[in-house]
Amino acid sequence: MTVRSKDRKKATPLMDQYNGIKAEHPEALVLFRVGDFYETFGEDAIKTSQILGIVLTKRHNGAASEIELAGFPHHAIDTYLPKLVRAGERVAICDQLENPKETKTIVKRGVVEIVTPGVSLNDEVLDQRANNFLCALTRENDRFGFACVDVSTGEFSTTEGSKSEIDKLLHAYAPKEFLYQRGSKDELVSEWRDKVSSYAMDDWAFSQEQGKKAVQDHFGTSTLKGLALDDMPLAVVAAGVVIKYLEKTMHSGLGHILSISRIKQGSQLWLDRATVRNLELIHPQHAGGKALVDILDHTVTPMGGRALKRDLLFPSMNIKTLNARLDAVEQLTGNVELLEDLMRELRNVGDLERAMSKIAARKIDPRGLIRTAHAFAVIDPFIKRCKAMKGALAKTARDMPSVQDIAELISGKINENAPVLLNKGNVICSGVDEELDALRELETGGKNEMEQIRIREMERSGIASLKIGHNNVFGYYLEVRNSHKDKVPEEWDRKQTLVNAERYVCGELKELEVRILSAEEKIQVIEQRLYNDLIDELCQHFERMTKTCAVVSELDRIMCFAKLAVKNKYVRPELNDGKSLKIVDGRHPVIEDQLPVDQQYVPNDISLDMEGQQLIMITGPNMSGKSAVLRQTALIVIMAQIGCFVPASSAHIGIFDRVFTRVGASDNISAGESTFMVEMNETASILNNLSDRSLVLLDEIGRGTSTYDGISIAWAIAEFIHEHPKARAKTLFATHYHELNEMADLFPRINNYNVSIKEVGKKVLFLRKLQPGGSAHSFGIHVAKMAGMPQLVVDRANKLLLRLEEKHGEAATKGRAEKLAENGMQLSFVQLDDPVLQRIREELETLDINTLTPIEALMKLNEIKRIGGGG
């Protein structure tokens, strides 16, 4: 909020300065440094007081008016800044750029940094085990350019692709902030602009020339070939936008961003956003649930935890790389004692990646540097132990450079017990700088001399309780209790009267104070210079430190997978170049983890190939475990392709390039899409992107519409996958439509399986075992009873079921699905010309069974009964 133009001339010089800075950053909340406080004014103050819960007051703005004011002490910025950023605010930090003591006019101020949700180094803003990505998007015709950076770790990636490919990346990277071209009306832009904190960049930032220059300038190259981006102009534009935004937010310390990686299509197992959601890889779909990452993550460093999440979202297709990791995991599973020792050592490393980013931005405090030195001191002996193991573990660690000299560089210059704040002093070790040591001796000697003054004056005056203190108003002073004030010498100058004492200064004390303060000021200047020199020296080692972080992160994941394998009795998957899948005694890792101690997970076998069994049609009762079989198959494949052991007795896996799932149902109300529309959209995306290395999981396709519509669609989908001329995608198809079992007789690579049950009297036991052959019942009424449906409804449903089975029994429906395939038409439920039946048919056709409550269903049945003359 700026002062109205007609009143600007009446505003105070301070507010004039503030208004000028606010005008340059109208979109940001400006924290304006005034003395020892950060102040906010006007609308910023109102917003700040609401977010932080601090008092809102008013400030006199000269003759112009009063203006709202809210502020907090400058040393509390690490407490309050994260709250503002987490609330989605862009915060411009405006500091004093000169020493107030050195100017007779208003102190010069300027914005030194803009902190946003996607650009922050503050530990309280960042999630330790998750990346904090800033993403940019650009578009030309039907192609998109995409770039993302995590300033806190130095990761920088870019690519270009179709809308669906970029949409998947946006959901996978889950940016905290989104950059787009001002005025863009693209659907993807609109979706993400509303979903996360976003910022519109001017058109000039999106030119190819500007993008190329920004990227080349940052990485110091004359061409884009060395970065492998010469054939990706839109990716370069997006990367340039990111770099320009970082410059705009005053982030000049980007020396830790040493490279930009190209996200390569075809090198990773493709998981679209529906699959990531349906398989609950990162986030559970229900409150209190667990995702796969929650089960797998036993990493002991934040770097390893973040990398594990990336692995799950982008599993590898490189058999050589995966087998190298599996070899190392296998080696550690054979030596559990060593594994536990290594994990204990690595736990002390902490988050080196984010420490590096703070060093680059010159925002690391002395205590943070000491922690970094401790981390580097741990790494060298840790790596030596890994290399001594030889084998796969040694190969992983072999390229790791020594970092002991970096640890010694820091610990040789920074005091072990250094304070958090540099200006508190005693940061630099003794022996580093002769002038600093001399000044410290002078300062120490001065304080000893001050004690001698106190003793001498106490003896001379007879004031036994005489004390020396210090404050910022008049420096050092002599404090005398009221009971002794009649003993105060005449030459002492009284400065302050308290309730129980008075404070004085004397000439000798003032002279000594000048010497001490002069030494303190010089010490602070020298320590600041030496500290900055050390930071500059550390920046020369970024390449080595980056490689160290990468190797440590890899070893952390290897140890995580080894611990997981030992703990949960997982086995090594056998990866090959083929296109078949064979899992023996496969288990669902998440469900198994959640079972009570006295329950065992029922394992199941799955075998899929290109010749004999491409598509398995799975039928069985509700709640019998069909969906678990589908999901566990996909999770085992994904775990194998991140180099993790898997929950099975054995697993032979030909590398997959895509996993598609159509599992569960949900409305997309905001987009006006029904459950069925969402289902059809996701299924269409699957069918349009099949490959011969795809794994497809389809669960209850077609259930969102009428029965025969659903059967028709499900049949056609299964037939399309089977008959696809190029892609024989391996498919698991769970369904309640028992008519689809007839497809096994018509199509050579479709086989029927069912999840077995056991009927004991009127009870049904779910055995959860997959076995060959189709199932003839769904036992939906039994499940309804288990769910607590009123007995009246259950009894009525059973009667209706018996009546329907009598009217439309096995003979009447035999071959129905086969006729459907041959005739290419939907069969009619009522084909008689009886007027009463015709009317009943009309009533049934107008029903939306998906929206009926049980009570409404009973009422409708009673109404139909009356139409038929039964009422």
Backbone hydrogen bonds, N-H to C=O, Kabsch-Sander energy under -0.5 kcal/mol:
donor,donor_aa,acceptor,acceptor_aa,energy
7,D,4,R,-1.7
8,R,4,R,-0.6
8,R,5,S,-0.9
10,K,7,D,-1.5
11,A,7,D,-0.7
11,A,8,R,-1.2
16,D,12,T,-2.4
17,Q,13,P,-2.2
18,Y,14,L,-2.3
19,N,15,M,-2.7
20,G,16,D,-1.7
21,I,17,Q,-1.8
22,K,18,Y,-2.9
23,A,19,N,-2.0
24,E,20,G,-0.9
25,H,21,I,-0.9
25,H,22,K,-0.5
28,A,25,H,-1.3
29,L,90,R,-3.5
30,V,28,A,-0.7
31,L,29,L,-0.5
31,L,92,A,-3.0
32,F,30,V,-0.8
32,F,39,E,-3.0
33,R,31,L,-0.6
33,R,94,C,-2.4
34,V,37,F,-3.3
37,F,34,V,-1.8
38,Y,72,F,-2.8
39,E,32,F,-3.1
39,E,37,F,-0.6
40,T,70,A,-2.4
42,G,68,E,-1.8
44,D,41,F,-1.3
45,A,41,F,-0.6
46,I,42,G,-1.9
47,K,43,E,-2.4
48,T,44,D,-2.8
49,S,45,A,-2.6
50,Q,46,I,-1.6
51,I,47,K,-2.4
52,L,48,T,-2.9
53,G,49,S,-1.4
54,I,49,S,-0.7
57,T,55,V,-0.6
57,T,69,L,-3.2
59,R,67,I,-2.8
61,N,59,R,-0.5
61,N,65,S,-3.1
62,G,60,H,-0.8
63,A,10,K,-1.3
64,A,10,K,-0.5
64,A,61,N,-1.5
65,S,61,N,-0.7
67,I,59,R,-2.3
69,L,57,T,-2.8
70,A,40,T,-1.9
72,F,38,Y,-1.9
74,H,36,D,-3.0
76,A,73,P,-1.9
77,I,74,H,-1.4
79,T,76,A,-1.3
80,Y,76,A,-2.0
81,L,77,I,-2.9
84,L,80,Y,-1.6
85,V,81,L,-2.3
86,R,82,P,-2.9
87,A,83,K,-1.0
88,G,85,V,-2.2
89,E,84,L,-2.0
91,V,89,E,-0.5
91,V,115,V,-3.0
92,A,29,L,-2.1
92,A,90,R,-0.5
93,I,91,V,-0.6
93,I,113,E,-3.0
94,C,31,L,-3.0
94,C,92,A,-0.7
95,D,93,I,-0.7
95,D,110,G,-2.0
97,L,108,K,-3.2
98,E,108,K,-0.6
102,E,99,N,-2.1
103,T,100,P,-1.1
110,G,95,D,-1.9
112,V,93,I,-2.7
113,E,93,I,-0.9
114,I,249,T,-2.2
115,V,91,V,-3.1
115,V,113,E,-0.5
116,T,119,V,-1.6
119,V,116,T,-1.1
125,V,122,N,-1.2
126,L,122,N,-2.0
128,Q,126,L,-0.6
130,A,127,D,-1.8
134,L,149,V,-2.6
135,C,177,E,-2.4
136,A,147,A,-2.6
137,L,179,L,-1.7
138,T,145,G,-2.1
140,E,143,R,-2.7
143,R,140,E,-2.0
144,F,161,G,-2.6
145,G,138,T,-2.7
146,F,159,T,-2.9
147,A,136,A,-1.8
148,C,157,S,-2.6
149,V,134,L,-2.2
150,D,155,E,-2.4
151,V,149,V,-0.6
153,T,150,D,-1.6
154,G,150,D,-2.6
155,E,150,D,-0.7
157,S,148,C,-2.6
158,T,261,S,-2.1
159,T,146,F,-2.3
161,G,144,F,-1.9
166,I,162,S,-2.4
167,D,163,K,-2.6
168,K,164,S,-1.9
169,L,165,E,-1.7
170,L,166,I,-2.5
171,H,167,D,-2.0
172,A,168,K,-2.3
173,Y,169,L,-3.1
174,A,170,L,-1.7
176,K,133,F,-2.6
177,E,133,F,-1.2
178,F,197,S,-2.0
179,L,135,C,-3.0
180,Y,199,Y,-1.8
182,R,201,M,-2.7
184,S,181,Q,-2.3
190,S,186,D,-2.5
191,E,187,E,-2.5
192,W,188,L,-2.3
193,R,189,V,-2.7
194,D,190,S,-1.4
195,K,191,E,-0.9
196,V,192,W,-2.0
197,S,176,K,-0.8
199,Y,178,F,-2.4
201,M,180,Y,-3.0
201,M,199,Y,-0.5
205,A,202,D,-1.3
206,F,203,D,-2.1
207,S,204,W,-1.2
211,G,207,S,-2.4
212,K,208,Q,-2.5
213,K,209,E,-2.1
214,A,210,Q,-2.4
215,V,211,G,-2.3
216,Q,212,K,-2.5
217,D,213,K,-2.7
218,H,214,A,-2.0
219,F,215,V,-2.2
220,G,216,Q,-1.1
221,T,216,Q,-1.7
227,L,224,L,-0.8
228,A,225,K,-1.8
229,L,224,L,-2.1
232,M,229,L,-1.7
236,V,232,M,-1.9
237,V,233,P,-2.0
238,A,234,L,-2.3
239,A,235,A,-2.3
240,G,236,V,-2.6
241,V,237,V,-2.1
242,V,238,A,-1.9
243,I,239,A,-2.2
244,K,240,G,-2.5
245,Y,241,V,-2.2
246,L,242,V,-2.2
247,E,243,I,-2.0
248,K,244,K,-2.3
249,T,245,Y,-1.8
250,M,247,E,-1.7
251,H,246,L,-2.7
252,S,250,M,-1.3
254,L,252,S,-1.9
257,I,254,L,-1.7
258,L,256,H,-1.5
261,S,156,F,-2.9
263,I,158,T,-2.4
263,I,261,S,-0.6
264,K,262,R,-0.8
265,Q,263,I,-0.5
267,S,264,K,-1.2
269,L,315,P,-3.2
270,W,657,D,-3.3
271,L,269,L,-0.5
272,D,659,V,-0.6
276,V,272,D,-2.3
277,R,273,R,-2.2
278,N,274,A,-3.3
279,L,275,T,-2.6
280,E,277,R,-1.0
281,L,276,V,-1.7
289,G,286,H,-2.2
292,L,280,E,-2.5
293,V,281,L,-2.1
294,D,291,A,-0.6
295,I,291,A,-0.9
295,I,292,L,-0.9
296,L,292,L,-2.2
297,D,293,V,-2.4
298,H,296,L,-1.1
305,G,301,T,-2.1
306,R,302,P,-2.4
307,A,303,M,-2.1
308,L,304,G,-2.1
309,K,305,G,-1.5
310,R,306,R,-1.7
311,D,307,A,-2.4
312,L,308,L,-2.1
313,L,309,K,-1.6
314,F,310,R,-2.1
316,S,641,Q,-2.1
317,M,267,S,-1.6
319,I,317,M,-0.9
322,L,318,N,-2.5
323,N,319,I,-2.9
324,A,320,K,-1.8
325,R,321,T,-1.8
326,L,322,L,-2.7
327,D,323,N,-2.6
328,A,324,A,-1.7
329,V,325,R,-2.4
330,E,326,L,-2.7
331,Q,327,D,-2.1
332,L,328,A,-1.9
333,T,329,V,-2.0
334,G,330,E,-0.9
335,N,332,L,-1.7
339,L,335,N,-2.2
340,E,336,V,-2.4
341,D,337,E,-2.0
342,L,338,L,-2.9
343,M,339,L,-2.2
344,R,340,E,-1.9
345,E,341,D,-2.1
346,L,342,L,-2.6
347,R,343,M,-1.4
348,N,345,E,-1.5
349,V,346,L,-2.0
352,L,350,G,-1.0
355,A,351,D,-1.5
356,M,352,L,-2.5
357,S,353,E,-1.6
358,K,354,R,-1.6
359,I,355,A,-2.0
360,A,356,M,-2.6
361,A,357,S,-1.9
362,R,359,I,-1.1
363,K,358,K,-3.2
364,I,358,K,-0.8
369,L,365,D,-1.9
370,I,366,P,-1.9
371,R,367,R,-2.0
372,T,368,G,-1.9
373,A,369,L,-2.4
374,H,370,I,-2.3
375,A,371,R,-2.1
376,F,372,T,-2.4
377,A,373,A,-2.1
378,V,374,H,-1.5
379,I,375,A,-1.7
380,D,376,F,-1.2
382,F,378,V,-1.6
383,I,379,I,-2.9
384,K,380,D,-2.2
385,R,381,P,-1.8
386,C,382,F,-1.7
387,K,383,I,-2.6
388,A,384,K,-2.0
389,M,385,R,-0.8
389,M,386,C,-0.6
390,K,387,K,-1.3
393,L,390,K,-0.5
394,A,390,K,-1.6
395,K,391,G,-1.7
396,T,392,A,-1.9
397,A,393,L,-1.6
398,R,394,A,-1.1
400,M,397,A,-1.7
406,I,403,V,-0.5
407,A,403,V,-1.8
408,E,404,Q,-2.4
409,L,405,D,-2.2
410,I,406,I,-2.0
411,S,407,A,-2.5
412,G,408,E,-1.9
413,K,410,I,-1.5
414,I,410,I,-2.6
415,N,427,V,-3.2
418,A,415,N,-1.7
424,K,421,L,-1.4
425,G,422,L,-1.6
429,C,413,K,-2.1
432,V,429,C,-1.1
437,D,433,D,-2.1
438,A,434,E,-2.4
439,L,435,E,-2.4
440,R,436,L,-2.1
441,E,437,D,-2.0
442,L,438,A,-2.2
443,E,439,L,-2.8
444,T,440,R,-3.1
445,G,441,E,-3.2
446,G,442,L,-2.5
447,K,443,E,-1.8
448,N,444,T,-2.0
449,E,445,G,-2.6
450,M,446,G,-2.0
451,E,447,K,-1.5
452,Q,448,N,-1.7
453,I,449,E,-2.1
454,R,450,M,-2.2
455,I,451,E,-2.2
456,R,452,Q,-2.7
457,E,453,I,-2.9
458,M,454,R,-2.1
459,E,455,I,-2.2
460,R,456,R,-2.2
461,S,457,E,-2.5
462,G,458,M,-2.0
463,I,458,M,-0.5
464,A,462,G,-1.1
466,L,463,I,-1.2
467,K,479,E,-1.6
469,G,477,Y,-2.1
471,N,475,G,-1.5
475,G,471,N,-1.2
477,Y,469,G,-2.2
478,L,504,Y,-3.6
479,E,467,K,-2.8
480,V,478,L,-0.5
480,V,502,E,-2.9
482,N,500,N,-2.5
484,H,481,R,-2.2
485,K,482,N,-1.0
487,K,484,H,-2.2
488,V,485,K,-1.1
492,W,489,P,-1.2
493,D,505,V,-3.3
494,R,492,W,-0.6
495,K,503,R,-3.3
496,Q,503,R,-1.5
498,L,501,A,-3.3
502,E,480,V,-2.7
503,R,496,Q,-3.1
504,Y,478,L,-2.8
505,V,493,D,-2.0
510,K,506,C,-2.1
511,E,507,G,-2.1
512,L,508,E,-1.9
513,E,509,L,-2.1
514,V,510,K,-2.0
515,R,511,E,-1.5
516,I,512,L,-2.5
517,L,513,E,-3.1
518,S,514,V,-2.0
519,A,515,R,-1.9
520,E,516,I,-2.6
521,E,517,L,-2.5
522,K,518,S,-2.1
523,I,519,A,-2.7
524,Q,520,E,-2.3
525,V,521,E,-1.9
526,I,522,K,-2.5
527,E,523,I,-2.8
528,Q,524,Q,-2.1
529,R,525,V,-2.0
530,L,526,I,-2.8
531,Y,527,E,-2.4
532,N,528,Q,-2.3
533,D,529,R,-2.2
534,L,530,L,-2.0
535,I,531,Y,-2.1
536,D,532,N,-2.4
537,E,533,D,-2.1
538,L,534,L,-2.4
539,C,535,I,-2.0
540,Q,536,D,-0.6
540,Q,537,E,-0.9
541,H,538,L,-2.1
542,F,539,C,-1.1
545,M,541,H,-2.4
546,T,542,F,-2.9
547,K,543,E,-1.9
548,T,544,R,-2.1
549,C,545,M,-2.3
550,A,546,T,-2.0
551,V,547,K,-2.3
552,V,548,T,-2.7
553,S,549,C,-2.5
554,E,550,A,-2.0
555,L,551,V,-2.7
556,D,552,V,-2.3
557,R,553,S,-1.9
558,I,554,E,-2.2
559,M,555,L,-2.4
560,C,556,D,-2.2
561,F,557,R,-2.6
562,A,558,I,-2.1
563,K,559,M,-2.6
564,L,560,C,-2.2
565,A,561,F,-2.3
566,V,562,A,-2.3
567,K,563,K,-2.7
568,N,564,L,-2.7
569,K,565,A,-1.0
570,Y,565,A,-1.3
571,V,646,V,-2.8
574,E,651,A,-3.4
575,L,573,P,-0.8
576,N,653,I,-2.1
581,L,608,L,-3.2
582,K,652,H,-2.5
583,I,606,I,-3.3
584,V,650,S,-2.8
585,D,583,I,-0.5
586,G,604,N,-2.9
587,R,647,P,-2.4
592,E,588,H,-2.6
593,D,589,P,-1.3
594,Q,590,V,-1.3
595,L,591,I,-0.8
595,L,592,E,-0.8
599,Q,596,P,-2.0
604,N,586,G,-1.9
606,I,583,I,-2.4
608,L,581,L,-3.0
609,D,613,Q,-2.1
614,Q,749,R,-1.1
615,L,749,R,-2.6
616,I,731,T,-2.5
617,M,615,L,-0.6
617,M,751,N,-3.0
618,I,616,I,-0.7
618,I,733,F,-2.9
619,T,617,M,-0.6
619,T,753,Y,-2.3
622,N,778,S,-2.0
624,S,621,P,-1.5
629,V,625,G,-1.9
630,L,626,K,-2.0
631,R,627,S,-2.7
632,Q,628,A,-2.8
633,T,629,V,-1.6
634,A,630,L,-1.6
635,L,631,R,-2.7
636,I,632,Q,-2.3
637,V,633,T,-1.8
638,I,634,A,-2.5
639,M,635,L,-2.8
640,A,636,I,-2.2
641,Q,637,V,-1.9
642,I,639,M,-1.3
643,G,640,A,-1.3
644,C,639,M,-2.5
646,V,571,V,-3.1
648,A,646,V,-1.5
649,S,584,V,-2.8
650,S,584,V,-1.4
652,H,582,K,-2.9
653,I,574,E,-2.7
653,I,651,A,-0.6
654,G,580,S,-2.3
654,G,652,H,-0.5
655,I,576,N,-2.0
657,D,693,R,-1.7
658,R,693,R,-1.0
659,V,270,W,-2.0
660,F,695,L,-3.0
662,R,697,L,-2.7
668,N,673,E,-2.0
669,I,667,D,-0.6
671,A,668,N,-0.9
672,G,669,I,-1.7
673,E,668,N,-2.5
678,V,674,S,-2.5
679,E,675,T,-2.4
680,M,676,F,-2.6
681,N,677,M,-2.7
682,E,678,V,-2.4
683,T,679,E,-2.3
684,A,680,M,-2.7
685,S,681,N,-2.0
686,I,682,E,-1.7
687,L,683,T,-2.6
688,N,684,A,-1.9
689,N,686,I,-1.6
690,L,687,L,-0.6
694,S,691,S,-1.5
695,L,658,R,-2.5
696,V,730,K,-2.9
697,L,660,F,-2.4
698,L,696,V,-0.5
698,L,732,L,-2.9
699,D,662,R,-2.7
700,E,698,L,-0.5
700,E,734,A,-2.9
701,I,734,A,-0.5
703,R,700,E,-1.4
705,T,702,G,-1.2
710,G,706,S,-3.1
711,I,707,T,-2.5
712,S,708,Y,-2.3
713,I,709,D,-2.6
714,A,710,G,-2.8
715,W,711,I,-2.8
716,A,712,S,-2.4
717,I,713,I,-2.5
718,A,714,A,-2.4
719,E,715,W,-2.7
720,F,716,A,-2.4
721,I,717,I,-2.3
722,H,718,A,-2.3
723,E,719,E,-2.8
724,H,720,F,-0.7
724,H,721,I,-0.6
728,R,726,K,-0.7
729,A,727,A,-1.5
730,K,694,S,-1.9
731,T,614,Q,-2.7
732,L,696,V,-2.6
733,F,616,I,-3.0
734,A,698,L,-2.9
734,A,732,L,-0.6
735,T,618,I,-2.5
738,H,736,H,-1.4
740,L,737,Y,-1.9
741,N,738,H,-1.7
742,E,739,E,-1.6
743,M,740,L,-1.8
744,A,741,N,-1.3
745,D,742,E,-1.1
746,L,742,E,-0.6
746,L,743,M,-1.0
747,F,743,M,-2.4
750,I,747,F,-1.4
751,N,615,L,-2.2
753,Y,617,M,-3.0
754,N,771,Q,-2.9
755,V,619,T,-1.9
756,S,754,N,-0.7
756,S,769,K,-2.9
758,K,765,L,-2.3
760,V,758,K,-0.6
760,V,763,K,-2.3
761,G,759,E,-0.6
763,K,760,V,-2.2
765,L,758,K,-3.2
766,F,764,V,-0.5
767,L,756,S,-1.3
767,L,765,L,-0.8
768,R,756,S,-1.0
770,L,768,R,-0.5
771,Q,754,N,-2.6
773,G,752,N,-2.8
783,V,779,F,-1.8
784,A,780,G,-2.3
785,K,781,I,-2.0
786,M,782,H,-2.0
787,A,783,V,-1.8
788,G,785,K,-1.6
789,M,784,A,-2.1
793,V,790,P,-0.8
794,V,790,P,-1.9
795,D,791,Q,-3.0
796,R,792,L,-2.1
797,A,793,V,-2.6
798,N,794,V,-2.2
799,K,795,D,-2.0
800,L,796,R,-2.4
801,L,797,A,-2.5
802,L,798,N,-2.2
803,R,799,K,-2.3
804,L,800,L,-2.7
805,E,801,L,-2.5
806,E,802,L,-2.0
807,K,803,R,-2.1
808,H,804,L,-3.1
809,G,806,E,-0.5
813,T,809,G,-1.6
814,K,810,E,-1.1
816,R,813,T,-2.3
819,K,815,G,-2.6
820,L,816,R,-2.2
821,A,817,A,-2.1
822,E,818,E,-2.3
823,N,819,K,-3.5
824,G,820,L,-1.6
838,Q,834,D,-2.6
839,R,835,P,-2.2
840,I,836,V,-2.4
841,R,837,L,-2.8
842,E,838,Q,-2.1
843,E,839,R,-2.1
844,L,840,I,-2.5
845,E,841,R,-2.5
846,T,842,E,-1.1
847,L,844,L,-1.1
849,I,847,L,-0.7
851,T,848,D,-1.8
852,L,848,D,-0.6
857,A,853,T,-2.4
858,L,854,P,-2.1
859,M,855,I,-2.2
860,K,856,E,-2.4
861,L,857,A,-2.4
862,N,858,L,-2.2
863,E,859,M,-1.9
864,I,860,K,-2.4
865,K,861,L,-2.3
866,R,862,N,-1.7
867,I,863,E,-1.7
868,G,864,I,-1.9
869,G,866,R,-1.4
870,G,865,K,-2.8
